[in-house]
Amino acid sequence: MSTSLPSAPAPIVPRSFVETLLILVATTLVAVAVLQAEPLQSANDRSRWATVWSLVERGTWQIDEIDAWPRWSTIDKVRSRTSPEEPWHFYSSKPPFLSTIVAGLYAVVRSLTGYGLFNHTALVTHLLLLIVNVVPFCLTLFCLQRTLQQLGTALTTRTFVLLTAGFGSLLNPYLTTLNNHTPAVACAMLTISAALRLSLQPRRREFVALGFFAAMTSCFELPAAQLGIAALAIAAGVSLRQTLRWFVPAAIIPLLFFFATNWSATGGLKPFYATYGTETYVYVHRGIPSYWSNPQDLDANTESPLVYLFHCTLGHHGLLSLTPVLLLSLAGPFLVKRFRSQARSPLDTGAQPDQPDSLLSARQGVCRLIILGAGMTLITLGFYLSRTENYNYGGNSFGLRWMLWLTPFWWLAMVPLLEVSGRRMLTFAAALLLLSSGTVTWSLNRPWKPSWVYERMEAAGWIQYRTPRPPFDPPRFSVLLQQPGMTASDTFVNSRGDRVTLKAVTTSGSNSTTMTVPMAILDGVQILPGEFGADSLSLPTPGLPPASRLNIERATDQERITYRLQQIFGTLRSGRPFLSGGTTWIPSVRQPDTALKVERGAIRVAFDVPGFGPCIERVDVLFCDQRPLGVLQWKVTLTDADTGDTLRAETWMCSDY
């Protein structure tokens, strides 16, 4: 099956200095942003970096070792094992395709420079991001510019579309972090370019490029499999024989690599993240439930499909609210006929349309791609609207990141309106681009945090995704647990090595608690037992600070020590209960396979401190009902209310847990 096509390409307008300058400036700004970006920005990219480190440094897909370090820890992980006899291990929940490619680059960088991801994290991640993000971004812009040239578009149109792609796209913030979306965009643009060239000159290399890059896009973004199917149909429509001979083998190369890496990592063809909701995600490991056992905040969203659709388009993650310049793309599919007809009587675009048939073929080809892009946009959006069990908008991130691979189609969809309307649309389009660029710039170095639209909507009370933290029941007014019939003791230490043992006795049927200190080492000095002719000191008001400030000059040694102990174990005399900060788990030091369930609490009060003036005292507590006195750790911080300077900070925790 073949179709008669022109043997010559459409006329190419020489690239202008303005276009080249725009591409280089956009690339430079993105490179600077990458070099300034914080490494390991989110659980998402840490998951991939952990795999890269493990592959090169340990030769394994398992990320247990690197995940144990707090800076590298991620919730985007699964727990798996090959058999019941094998121990459990953590793996990244992300498909290993991209991580394997980056690991190969990292191995080269490590060999040439000697720098490693763990000890030189910022340097190595920035260098790798320049390779996997910035270079493809530059190639994407040049490829886009050449595609626009082939269509014989006006310089103003080419300039505007390049400005959008370079400075006002949802893609830009993600160029500063490791993710699968940015290489997918580059491959999608190369697929578009190959498809357009194939419609003009059905040469062998065009079949190869179309098959390879369409498959690569599908490997980076699994919903882009529809693009692979469409590319196969396009190639077969030109020549079935050439498709089988060149397109299919080229497409098989990345697909084989994808399935081979996935098989090596998971032991099967199904990616780990396709097992969401199973025991790979929902588990208790060494006493600690996985994050996905009880998702929080945006990950626990239960909105209706209609509300979800609104926020995907016009709301806090909206394609149009964050980048309103995409409003121009909406008109593209409806104007393709008028745009195509211009090829028969071209406007003054600077081109020399001495081959009108070729120009017509180029515009016909891109019009089909614009329609294809619109269809794939609706299919992708519809797919995610159907996943009601995971309505999290892609997490706390900038925009709908799982639709980023479609952005080259959206860029091209702007062309018909810009060409048909001419200068009449330019002022309106420029305003939309300015708004889009402002939003993109605001999130440039924070792709894994909500956009300003999200923050404004949350501040106004229009949205609320934070999981409610119910108050303590009963209310907690003290760091220390006090309850009728209580008899308990525990020992606490601080970072300076001070050590204090508390013993509490509450008379049954009474709220009166007697708290004694049988042992205390403060400032490196053994205070109790033995000092003051007594074996212990009694704290007159357990759990509360002294009622008045101590007169240091007139106080006895015993009064000074008692006052100091009351400062350590007291809380704020505010009359307010501690605010709940939610539940977490702390691994047990004494029993490595278990963990302690703790409830976070905090309270702060402003008051005057003699000699310091207005101050703020804050107490952060990890309450734990598994401990004798109901507390695992607390921190008292005293700050200057005017300057914010820390005047005193002291952390105490159980000595044996």
C-alpha positions as CSV (number, residue, x, y, z in Angstrom):
1,M,0.0,0.0,0.0
2,S,1.6,3.3,-1.0
3,T,0.6,6.8,-1.8
4,S,1.9,9.1,-4.5
5,L,3.7,12.0,-2.8
6,P,5.8,14.9,-4.0
7,S,9.5,14.0,-4.2
8,A,10.7,17.4,-3.0
9,P,10.3,18.9,0.4
10,A,8.4,22.1,1.2
11,P,10.4,25.3,0.8
12,I,12.4,26.2,3.9
13,V,12.6,29.8,5.0
14,P,16.1,30.6,6.2
15,R,16.3,30.7,10.0
16,S,16.4,34.2,11.2
17,F,18.8,35.7,13.7
18,V,15.8,36.4,16.0
19,E,14.8,32.7,16.1
20,T,18.3,31.5,16.8
21,L,18.7,34.0,19.5
22,L,15.4,33.1,21.2
23,I,16.4,29.4,21.3
24,L,19.9,30.1,22.7
25,V,18.5,32.5,25.3
26,A,15.8,30.0,26.4
27,T,18.4,27.2,26.6
28,T,20.8,29.4,28.6
29,L,18.1,30.5,31.1
30,V,17.1,26.9,31.7
31,A,20.7,25.8,32.1
32,V,21.2,28.5,34.7
33,A,18.0,27.4,36.5
34,V,19.3,23.8,36.5
35,L,22.6,24.9,38.1
36,Q,20.7,26.8,40.8
37,A,18.1,24.2,41.5
38,E,18.0,22.3,44.8
39,P,18.9,18.6,44.2
40,L,16.6,15.8,45.3
41,Q,13.6,18.1,45.3
42,S,10.9,15.6,45.9
43,A,10.0,12.0,46.6
44,N,9.4,11.6,42.9
45,D,12.9,12.5,41.7
46,R,14.6,11.0,44.7
47,S,13.0,7.7,43.8
48,R,14.7,7.8,40.4
49,W,18.0,9.1,41.8
50,A,18.0,6.3,44.4
51,T,17.8,3.8,41.6
52,V,20.6,5.5,39.6
53,W,22.9,5.4,42.7
54,S,22.0,1.8,43.5
55,L,22.6,0.6,39.9
56,V,26.1,2.2,39.6
57,E,27.3,2.0,43.2
58,R,25.8,-1.4,44.2
59,G,24.8,-3.1,41.0
60,T,21.2,-3.6,42.1
61,W,17.7,-2.3,41.7
62,Q,17.2,-2.4,45.4
63,I,17.2,1.0,47.0
64,D,17.2,-0.1,50.7
65,E,20.6,1.3,51.5
66,I,20.3,4.7,50.0
67,D,16.7,5.1,51.1
68,A,17.7,4.7,54.7
69,W,19.3,8.2,54.6
70,P,16.7,10.8,55.4
71,R,17.8,13.1,52.6
72,W,17.3,10.4,50.0
73,S,14.2,8.7,51.5
74,T,11.2,8.5,49.3
75,I,7.5,7.5,49.5
76,D,7.6,6.6,45.8
77,K,8.8,3.1,46.5
78,V,7.4,-0.4,46.7
79,R,8.3,-3.5,48.8
80,S,8.9,-6.7,46.9
81,R,10.7,-10.1,47.1
82,T,11.2,-12.9,44.7
83,S,10.1,-15.7,47.0
84,P,8.8,-16.2,50.6
85,E,12.2,-17.3,51.6
86,E,13.9,-14.1,50.4
87,P,14.0,-10.9,52.6
88,W,11.9,-7.9,51.6
89,H,13.6,-5.1,49.7
90,F,12.6,-1.6,48.5
91,Y,12.4,-0.7,44.9
92,S,11.5,2.5,43.1
93,S,7.9,2.5,42.0
94,K,9.0,4.3,38.8
95,P,9.6,2.3,35.5
96,P,13.3,1.7,35.3
97,F,13.7,2.8,31.7
98,L,14.8,6.4,32.4
99,S,16.8,5.5,35.5
100,T,18.8,2.9,33.6
101,I,19.7,5.5,30.9
102,V,20.7,8.1,33.5
103,A,22.7,5.4,35.4
104,G,24.7,4.8,32.3
105,L,25.5,8.5,32.0
106,Y,26.3,8.6,35.7
107,A,28.7,5.7,35.4
108,V,30.6,7.6,32.7
109,V,30.7,10.8,34.7
110,R,31.8,8.9,37.8
111,S,34.6,7.2,35.8
112,L,35.8,10.5,34.3
113,T,35.6,12.8,37.2
114,G,35.6,10.6,40.3
115,Y,32.6,12.5,41.7
116,G,29.8,10.5,43.2
117,L,26.1,11.1,43.7
118,F,26.2,10.8,47.5
119,N,29.1,13.0,48.4
120,H,28.8,15.5,45.5
121,T,25.0,15.4,45.1
122,A,24.5,18.9,43.7
123,L,27.4,18.8,41.3
124,V,26.6,15.4,39.8
125,T,22.9,15.9,39.6
126,H,23.3,19.3,37.9
127,L,25.7,17.9,35.4
128,L,23.5,14.9,34.5
129,L,20.4,17.2,34.2
130,L,22.3,19.4,31.8
131,I,22.7,16.3,29.6
132,V,19.3,14.7,30.0
133,N,17.1,17.8,30.2
134,V,18.8,20.9,28.8
135,V,20.4,19.4,25.7
136,P,17.2,17.7,24.6
137,F,15.3,20.9,25.3
138,C,17.6,22.9,23.0
139,L,17.1,20.2,20.3
140,T,13.4,20.4,20.8
141,L,13.3,24.1,20.1
142,F,15.4,23.8,17.0
143,C,13.3,20.9,15.7
144,L,10.1,23.0,16.4
145,Q,11.6,26.0,14.6
146,R,12.4,23.8,11.5
147,T,9.0,22.3,11.5
148,L,7.4,25.8,11.5
149,Q,9.7,26.7,8.6
150,Q,8.5,23.8,6.6
151,L,5.0,25.1,6.9
152,G,5.9,28.5,5.4
153,T,4.6,30.4,8.4
154,A,5.2,34.0,9.0
155,L,8.2,35.2,11.1
156,T,5.8,36.6,13.8
157,T,4.1,33.2,14.1
158,R,7.4,31.3,14.4
159,T,8.7,33.8,16.9
160,F,5.5,33.6,19.0
161,V,5.5,29.8,19.1
162,L,9.2,29.7,20.0
163,L,8.6,32.2,22.8
164,T,5.8,30.0,24.1
165,A,7.9,26.8,24.0
166,G,11.0,28.5,25.4
167,F,9.5,30.7,28.1
168,G,5.8,30.0,28.7
169,S,5.3,26.2,28.7
170,L,4.3,23.8,31.5
171,L,7.5,22.0,30.6
172,N,10.0,24.6,31.8
173,P,9.8,24.0,35.6
174,Y,10.4,20.3,35.1
175,L,13.6,20.9,33.3
176,T,15.3,21.5,36.7
177,T,14.6,18.0,38.0
178,L,14.9,14.4,37.0
179,N,11.6,13.2,35.6
180,N,10.3,11.2,32.6
181,H,8.2,14.0,31.2
182,T,11.0,16.2,29.7
183,P,12.6,13.5,27.6
184,A,9.1,12.4,26.5
185,V,8.5,15.9,25.2
186,A,11.7,15.9,23.2
187,C,10.9,12.5,21.7
188,A,7.3,13.6,20.9
189,M,8.7,16.6,19.0
190,L,11.1,14.5,17.1
191,T,8.2,12.1,16.3
192,I,6.2,15.0,14.9
193,S,9.1,16.2,12.8
194,A,9.7,12.7,11.4
195,A,6.0,12.3,10.6
196,L,5.9,15.6,8.7
197,R,9.1,14.7,6.8
198,L,7.6,11.3,5.9
199,S,4.6,13.0,4.4
200,L,6.9,14.9,2.1
201,Q,9.6,12.5,1.3
202,P,9.0,8.8,2.2
203,R,12.7,7.9,2.7
204,R,14.1,5.1,4.8
205,R,15.5,7.4,7.5
206,E,12.2,9.0,8.1
207,F,10.6,5.6,8.7
208,V,13.4,4.8,11.1
209,A,13.2,8.1,12.9
210,L,9.4,7.9,13.2
211,G,9.4,4.4,14.6
212,F,12.3,5.0,17.0
213,F,11.1,8.3,18.5
214,A,7.4,7.2,18.7
215,A,8.5,4.1,20.7
216,M,10.8,6.2,22.9
217,T,7.9,8.5,23.7
218,S,5.8,5.5,24.7
219,C,8.5,4.2,26.9
220,F,8.9,7.4,28.8
221,E,5.2,8.0,29.0
222,L,3.0,4.9,28.9
223,P,-0.2,6.8,27.9
224,A,1.8,7.9,24.9
225,A,1.4,4.3,23.5
226,Q,-1.5,5.9,21.6
227,L,1.1,8.0,19.8
228,G,3.1,4.8,18.9
229,I,-0.1,3.3,17.4
230,A,-0.8,6.5,15.5
231,A,2.7,6.6,14.1
232,L,2.5,3.0,13.0
233,A,-0.8,3.9,11.1
234,I,0.9,7.0,9.5
235,A,3.9,4.9,8.3
236,A,1.7,2.1,7.0
237,G,-0.5,4.6,5.2
238,V,2.6,5.7,3.3
239,S,4.2,2.3,2.6
240,L,3.4,-0.9,4.4
241,R,6.5,-2.6,3.0
242,Q,8.8,0.2,4.2
243,T,7.0,0.2,7.6
244,L,7.7,-3.5,8.2
245,R,11.3,-3.1,6.9
246,W,12.3,0.1,8.7
247,F,9.7,1.5,11.1
248,V,9.0,-1.7,13.1
249,P,12.7,-2.7,13.7
250,A,13.5,0.8,14.8
251,A,10.5,0.8,17.2
252,I,11.4,-2.6,18.6
253,I,14.8,-1.3,19.9
254,P,13.5,1.0,22.7
255,L,10.6,-1.3,23.4
256,L,12.9,-4.3,24.0
257,F,15.1,-2.1,26.3
258,F,12.0,-1.0,28.2
259,F,10.7,-4.5,28.8
260,A,14.2,-5.9,29.5
261,T,14.9,-3.3,32.2
262,N,11.4,-3.8,33.7
263,W,11.9,-7.6,33.7
264,S,15.3,-7.2,35.4
265,A,13.8,-4.9,38.1
266,T,10.5,-6.5,38.8
267,G,10.8,-10.0,37.5
268,G,7.9,-9.5,35.1
269,L,6.5,-7.3,32.3
270,K,4.2,-5.2,34.5
271,P,5.8,-2.0,36.0
272,F,5.7,-1.7,39.8
273,Y,3.4,1.3,39.7
274,A,0.8,-0.8,37.9
275,T,0.4,-2.8,41.2
276,Y,-0.9,0.3,43.1
277,G,-3.2,-0.8,45.9
278,T,-1.6,-4.2,46.3
279,E,0.8,-5.5,49.0
280,T,3.7,-3.9,47.1
281,Y,2.4,-0.5,48.1
282,V,0.4,-1.3,51.2
283,Y,2.5,-3.0,53.9
284,V,4.0,-2.7,57.3
285,H,7.8,-2.8,57.3
286,R,9.5,-3.2,60.6
287,G,6.5,-1.8,62.4
288,I,6.1,1.2,60.1
289,P,3.1,1.3,57.7
290,S,3.9,2.5,54.2
291,Y,2.7,6.0,53.2
292,W,0.3,4.5,50.7
293,S,-1.4,2.5,53.5
294,N,-3.0,5.8,54.6
295,P,-2.4,8.5,52.0
296,Q,-2.5,12.1,53.2
297,D,-3.6,15.5,52.0
298,L,-3.8,15.7,48.2
299,D,-3.1,12.0,47.8
300,A,-6.3,11.3,49.8
301,N,-8.5,13.5,47.5
302,T,-12.1,12.3,47.0
303,E,-13.4,15.0,44.7
304,S,-16.1,14.2,42.1
305,P,-15.0,13.7,38.4
306,L,-16.6,17.1,37.5
307,V,-14.7,19.0,40.2
308,Y,-11.5,17.1,39.2
309,L,-12.0,18.0,35.5
310,F,-12.5,21.7,36.5
311,H,-9.2,21.8,38.4
312,C,-7.4,19.9,35.6
313,T,-8.4,22.6,33.1
314,L,-9.3,25.9,34.9
315,G,-8.4,25.3,38.5
316,H,-5.3,24.9,40.6
317,H,-3.6,22.4,38.3
318,G,-5.4,23.7,35.2
319,L,-3.8,23.6,31.8
320,L,-5.5,26.8,30.8
321,S,-5.4,28.6,34.2
322,L,-1.6,28.1,34.6
323,T,-0.7,28.6,30.9
324,P,-3.6,30.6,29.4
325,V,-1.6,30.9,26.1
326,L,-3.0,27.4,25.4
327,L,-6.3,29.0,24.7
328,L,-4.9,29.7,21.3
329,S,-4.4,26.0,20.8
330,L,-8.1,25.2,21.4
331,A,-8.9,26.9,18.1
332,G,-6.3,25.0,16.1
333,P,-8.3,21.9,15.3
334,F,-11.2,24.1,14.1
335,L,-9.1,26.2,11.8
336,V,-7.0,23.6,10.1
337,K,-9.1,23.8,6.9
338,R,-8.5,27.5,6.5
339,F,-4.8,27.1,7.4
340,R,-4.4,24.4,4.8
341,S,-6.1,26.4,2.1
342,Q,-3.6,29.2,2.5
343,A,-0.9,27.0,1.0
344,R,-2.5,27.5,-2.4
345,S,-2.3,31.3,-2.2
346,P,0.4,32.0,0.4
347,L,0.5,35.2,2.4
348,D,3.7,37.2,2.4
349,T,5.6,35.0,4.8
350,G,9.1,35.5,3.5
351,A,9.0,32.1,1.8
352,Q,9.4,31.5,-1.9
353,P,6.5,29.2,-2.6
354,D,7.8,28.0,-5.9
355,Q,6.6,24.5,-4.9
356,P,3.0,25.0,-3.8
357,D,2.2,21.3,-3.9
358,S,5.0,20.6,-1.4
359,L,3.8,23.4,0.9
360,L,0.3,22.1,0.7
361,S,1.5,18.6,1.6
362,A,3.4,20.0,4.6
363,R,0.3,21.8,5.9
364,Q,-1.9,18.8,5.2
365,G,0.5,16.7,7.2
366,V,0.7,19.1,10.2
367,C,-3.1,19.6,10.2
368,R,-3.5,15.8,10.6
369,L,-1.1,16.0,13.5
370,I,-3.0,18.8,15.1
371,I,-6.2,16.8,14.9
372,L,-4.3,13.8,16.3
373,G,-2.9,15.8,19.2
374,A,-6.4,17.0,20.1
375,G,-7.7,13.5,20.1
376,M,-4.8,12.2,22.2
377,T,-5.3,15.1,24.6
378,L,-9.0,14.1,25.2
379,I,-8.1,10.4,25.5
380,T,-5.3,11.1,28.0
381,L,-7.5,13.4,30.1
382,G,-10.3,10.9,30.0
383,F,-8.1,8.1,31.1
384,Y,-7.0,10.0,34.2
385,L,-10.5,11.1,34.9
386,S,-11.4,7.4,35.1
387,R,-8.8,6.7,37.7
388,T,-11.0,7.8,40.6
389,E,-8.9,5.9,43.2
390,N,-6.0,8.2,42.6
391,Y,-7.4,11.8,42.0
392,N,-4.2,13.6,43.2
393,Y,-3.5,15.7,40.0
394,G,0.0,14.2,39.9
395,G,0.7,15.2,43.5
396,N,2.0,18.5,44.9
397,S,3.4,19.7,41.6
398,F,3.1,22.3,38.9
399,G,0.3,21.5,36.5
400,L,-0.8,18.3,35.0
401,R,2.6,16.8,34.6
402,W,1.3,13.5,33.1
403,M,0.1,15.4,30.1
404,L,3.3,17.2,29.4
405,W,4.3,14.9,26.6
406,L,1.5,16.4,24.5
407,T,2.9,20.0,24.6
408,P,4.6,19.9,21.1
409,F,1.1,19.1,19.7
410,W,-0.3,22.1,21.6
411,W,2.5,24.4,20.3
412,L,1.6,23.4,16.7
413,A,-2.1,23.8,17.4
414,M,-1.5,27.6,17.9
415,V,-0.2,28.0,14.3
416,P,-3.6,28.0,12.4
417,L,-5.1,30.8,14.6
418,L,-1.9,32.9,14.4
419,E,-1.7,32.5,10.7
420,V,-5.4,33.0,9.9
421,S,-5.9,35.9,12.2
422,G,-2.6,37.7,11.4
423,R,-1.8,40.7,13.5
424,R,-5.3,41.1,14.9
425,M,-4.6,38.4,17.4
426,L,-1.1,39.4,18.3
427,T,-1.9,41.8,21.2
428,F,-4.3,39.3,22.8
429,A,-1.9,36.4,22.3
430,A,1.0,38.4,23.7
431,A,-1.0,39.1,26.9
432,L,-1.8,35.4,27.3
433,L,1.9,34.6,26.8
434,L,2.9,37.2,29.4
435,L,0.6,35.6,32.0
436,S,1.8,32.1,31.2
437,S,5.5,33.1,31.4
438,G,4.9,34.8,34.8
439,T,3.3,31.6,36.2
440,V,6.1,29.4,34.7
441,T,8.8,31.6,36.0
442,W,7.3,31.6,39.5
443,S,7.5,27.8,39.6
444,L,10.7,27.4,37.6
445,N,12.8,26.1,40.5
446,R,9.9,24.5,42.4
447,P,8.2,22.0,40.1
448,W,7.3,19.7,43.0
449,K,5.4,22.4,44.9
450,P,2.0,23.8,44.2
451,S,1.6,26.8,41.8
452,W,0.7,30.3,43.0
453,V,-2.8,29.6,41.8
454,Y,-3.1,26.7,44.1
455,E,-1.7,28.7,47.0
456,R,-4.0,31.6,46.4
457,M,-7.0,29.3,46.2
458,E,-6.0,27.6,49.4
459,A,-5.4,30.9,51.2
460,A,-8.9,32.1,50.1
461,G,-10.4,28.9,51.5
462,W,-11.7,27.7,48.1
463,I,-9.8,24.4,48.3
464,Q,-8.7,22.4,51.3
465,Y,-6.8,19.2,50.8
466,R,-4.9,18.9,54.1
467,T,-5.9,15.9,56.0
468,P,-7.6,17.0,59.2
469,R,-5.6,16.6,62.4
470,P,-8.1,15.8,65.1
471,P,-7.3,17.3,68.5
472,F,-5.9,15.2,71.3
473,D,-8.6,13.3,73.2
474,P,-8.3,13.9,76.1
475,P,-6.5,17.3,75.6
476,R,-2.8,17.4,76.5
477,F,-1.7,20.4,78.5
478,S,1.6,18.9,79.6
479,V,4.6,17.2,78.0
480,L,4.3,14.4,80.6
481,L,1.4,12.0,80.9
482,Q,-0.6,12.3,84.1
483,Q,-3.5,10.0,84.8
484,P,-5.2,8.5,87.9
485,G,-3.5,5.5,89.4
486,M,-0.3,6.1,87.4
487,T,3.0,4.9,88.7
488,A,5.8,5.1,86.1
489,S,9.4,6.2,85.6
490,D,11.6,6.9,82.6
491,T,15.1,8.3,81.9
492,F,15.7,11.2,79.4
493,V,18.9,12.5,77.8
494,N,19.8,15.5,75.7
495,S,22.4,16.1,73.0
496,R,24.9,17.4,75.6
497,G,24.8,14.1,77.5
498,D,22.7,15.4,80.4
499,R,20.6,12.7,81.9
500,V,17.6,12.9,84.2
501,T,15.3,10.1,85.6
502,L,11.7,11.0,86.5
503,K,9.4,9.0,88.7
504,A,5.7,9.9,88.7
505,V,3.0,8.7,91.1
506,T,-0.6,9.7,90.8
507,T,-2.9,8.8,93.6
508,S,-5.9,6.8,92.5
509,G,-9.0,8.8,92.3
510,S,-7.1,12.0,92.4
511,N,-5.5,14.3,89.8
512,S,-2.6,15.1,92.1
513,T,0.7,13.8,90.7
514,T,3.9,13.5,92.7
515,M,6.9,13.8,90.4
516,T,10.4,13.1,91.8
517,V,13.9,13.2,90.3
518,P,16.0,10.3,91.8
519,M,18.9,10.9,89.3
520,A,20.2,13.9,87.4
521,I,23.4,14.8,85.6
522,L,23.3,18.4,84.5
523,D,26.1,20.3,82.7
524,G,28.3,17.3,83.2
525,V,27.9,17.3,87.0
526,Q,26.2,14.5,89.0
527,I,23.5,16.3,90.9
528,L,21.4,13.5,92.2
529,P,21.5,11.3,94.1
530,G,23.6,12.5,97.0
531,E,23.3,16.3,96.8
532,F,21.5,18.4,99.4
533,G,21.4,15.4,101.8
534,A,18.6,13.8,99.8
535,D,18.2,10.9,97.4
536,S,15.8,12.9,95.1
537,L,14.1,16.2,94.5
538,S,10.4,16.7,94.2
539,L,8.9,18.8,91.4
540,P,6.0,20.7,93.1
541,T,3.9,21.2,89.9
542,P,4.6,18.3,87.5
543,G,4.3,19.2,83.9
544,L,4.2,23.0,84.4
545,P,6.9,25.6,84.5
546,P,7.5,27.5,87.7
547,A,4.9,30.2,88.5
548,S,7.4,33.0,88.7
549,R,11.0,33.6,87.5
550,L,13.7,32.6,90.0
551,N,15.7,35.3,91.8
552,I,19.1,33.8,91.0
553,E,21.0,36.0,93.5
554,R,18.9,34.9,96.5
555,A,18.1,31.3,95.5
556,T,19.8,28.3,97.1
557,D,21.5,25.6,95.1
558,Q,18.6,23.3,95.6
559,E,16.2,26.0,94.4
560,R,18.3,26.6,91.3
561,I,18.3,22.9,90.5
562,T,14.6,22.5,91.1
563,Y,13.9,25.5,88.9
564,R,16.2,24.1,86.2
565,L,14.4,20.8,86.3
566,Q,11.0,22.5,86.1
567,Q,12.2,24.4,83.0
568,I,13.2,21.1,81.4
569,F,10.1,19.1,82.1
570,G,7.5,21.9,82.2
571,T,5.4,23.1,79.4
572,L,4.0,26.6,78.7
573,R,1.5,28.1,81.1
574,S,-0.8,29.2,78.3
575,G,-4.1,27.6,79.4
576,R,-4.3,26.1,75.9
577,P,-3.9,22.4,74.9
578,F,-1.2,21.2,72.5
579,L,-2.2,21.3,68.9
580,S,-2.1,17.9,67.1
581,G,0.3,17.5,64.2
582,G,-0.7,14.0,63.1
583,T,0.8,10.5,63.6
584,T,4.1,9.1,62.6
585,W,6.3,6.2,63.4
586,I,9.8,6.2,64.9
587,P,12.0,3.0,64.5
588,S,13.0,1.4,67.8
589,V,16.7,1.4,68.5
590,R,16.4,-1.5,71.0
591,Q,14.2,-3.6,68.7
592,P,15.1,-2.9,65.0
593,D,12.1,-4.8,63.6
594,T,9.6,-2.7,65.5
595,A,8.6,1.0,65.6
596,L,6.9,3.3,68.1
597,K,3.7,5.1,67.1
598,V,3.9,8.7,68.1
599,E,1.6,11.7,67.9
600,R,3.1,15.1,67.1
601,G,2.1,18.0,69.2
602,A,3.1,21.6,69.5
603,I,2.3,24.8,71.4
604,R,3.8,28.3,71.5
605,V,3.4,31.3,73.7
606,A,4.7,34.9,73.8
607,F,5.9,36.5,77.0
608,D,8.6,38.8,78.4
609,V,11.8,37.3,79.7
610,P,13.8,39.5,82.1
611,G,17.0,40.7,80.4
612,F,15.7,39.7,76.9
613,G,12.4,41.3,76.4
614,P,9.5,39.9,74.3
615,C,10.2,36.3,73.5
616,I,8.3,33.3,72.0
617,E,8.6,29.9,73.6
618,R,7.7,26.8,71.5
619,V,7.4,23.2,72.6
620,D,7.4,20.4,70.0
621,V,6.6,17.0,71.4
622,L,6.4,13.4,70.2
623,F,3.8,11.9,72.5
624,C,4.0,8.1,72.7
625,D,1.6,6.0,74.7
626,Q,4.0,3.1,74.6
627,R,6.4,4.9,76.9
628,P,5.9,5.0,80.7
629,L,5.4,8.7,80.9
630,G,3.7,9.1,77.6
631,V,6.5,11.0,75.8
632,L,9.3,10.0,73.5
633,Q,10.9,13.3,72.7
634,W,10.3,17.1,73.1
635,K,12.1,20.2,72.1
636,V,11.9,23.6,73.8
637,T,12.9,26.6,71.7
638,L,13.1,30.2,73.0
639,T,13.3,32.9,70.3
640,D,13.5,36.7,70.3
641,A,10.1,38.0,69.2
642,D,11.6,41.0,67.5
643,T,14.5,39.5,65.6
644,G,13.6,35.8,65.4
645,D,17.0,34.8,66.8
646,T,17.1,31.6,68.8
647,L,18.0,32.3,72.4
648,R,17.8,28.7,73.7
649,A,17.0,25.4,72.2
650,E,17.0,22.1,74.1
651,T,15.9,18.7,73.0
652,W,15.3,15.7,75.3
653,M,14.4,12.2,74.5
654,C,14.0,8.8,76.1
655,S,17.4,7.1,76.7
656,D,16.2,3.6,75.7
657,Y,13.5,3.0,73.1
